[in-house]
Amino acid sequence: MAAILMTLDLGCSLGVRCEDALACMAMDFTRRRRVGKTYNGLVKALQRQAPLILPLLKADLRRQARTRLEDIPRTAGWTLLAVDGSKDDLPRTRDHERVFGIADNGKFPQTFVTALVEVHTGLVWDWRIDRARAAEKSHLIEMASGIPAGTLLLGDGNFVGYPVWSALHESGTPFLIRVGGNVRLLTRLWPDAVVRQQGRDLVYAWPKKRQEHVAPLALRLIKVGCGVKAVFLLTNVLDPQRLSKQTAGAIYRLRWGVELFYRTFKRTLGYAKLRSRSGRRAQLELEWGFITLMIITMMGIDALRHTQRDPRRLSPARLIYGLRASLLRGERPSIKRCRHTLTRTLATAVKDDYQRHGTKCSRHSPVTKNTPRPLHLKPPRLRPATAQERRLAQKYRQTIAA
């Protein structure tokens, strides 16, 4: 509880956060033993118990999150999870440079995190914490086996390549991933009536240097939009009736929910730069930050369901602000009144529903040397399979036809 309250607090230092959390807990502490007194004592206890407590706690939270995902209305029959990676800044200490390493900017240490997030509510399902130069592809491959059934995974152009797609396909996870000019695909590898009926958008991923050891992967290439604004999506859902072109385009736009999740995590919770000055404590700070955000999101989903509201309208920012006001800064003359205030806070943490008549962009947009150029996505490179590749694919006939 102290670790969760410290995450919700935005004190000037970790010591101040610990004092606020312990003061909050002392008001309602009913056991005979007293609460702790120092931040170092709390962190030492968290470090000592982390190898045993964190795996059990994360497994139990994931079991509870599975039921919350079922309570969220599905989009076109899918539960939408998005994957993305991000970096958090660290204090410039020798221990951080040793544990996490210097980031690709070559200036200061960072930690790299990859998270699986429900796009509507921001409910985090799983995450990985690694060094600054870690690969989010390998993180996704590790998390692929734990993705719940009935999920459509959304990913941007960083999650491309045969190892990622084959790992998701073998785990039974349908995916919808944006691809560009850095991707090479095959066409007309298997001119058979069984696969020809899937349509002209059927392509194959088959690395040229490993064709004798791995089977080709049948995929669908979907083009959304036209001209320079065209977006190319790759999916292993081969049935157009299950995932049509229009539905795929509408669903992929919802991937922006994972970007909003990181904005909440970094700005609202204050995790843009960590406060811990050692690698082991920074790892704990991030772990408890994700755990806290997972717990309070499930609390918000339950509160909206009890008030007959759509859980997809949950606002994580308002939820965090309300919990801070009621738990850390609010006056609590009685437990009954505190519960009433907390219940009302959770039930009103919804997104605004007014109709905007203007853009949310800034009025001034000066162009500097660091201003990125407009992004023009190139289509993936397609080539017809050679005769030798068709002969080599004969032994994978049943795999491809399936």
Secondary structure, DSSP 8 states (H G I E B T S, - for coil): -HHHHHHH---SSHHHHHHHHHHHHHHS--SSS-----HHHHHHHHHHHHHHHHHHHHHHHHHHHHHHHHHS--BTTBEEEEEEEEEEE----HHHHHHT-B-TTSSSBEEEEEEEEETTT--EEEEEEE-TT--HHHHHHHHGGG--TTEEEEE-TTS-SHHHHHHHHHTT--EEEEE-TT-EEEESS---HHHHTT-TTEEEE--GGGTTTS--EEEEEEEES-GGG-EEEEES---TTTS-HHHHHHHHHTTHHHHHHHHIIIIIS--SB---SSHHHHHHHHHHHHHHHHHHHHHHHHHHHHTT--GGGB-HHHHHHHHIIIIISS--S-HHHHHHHHHHHHHT-B-------S--S-S-----TT----------EEEE--HHHHHHGGGGHHHHH-
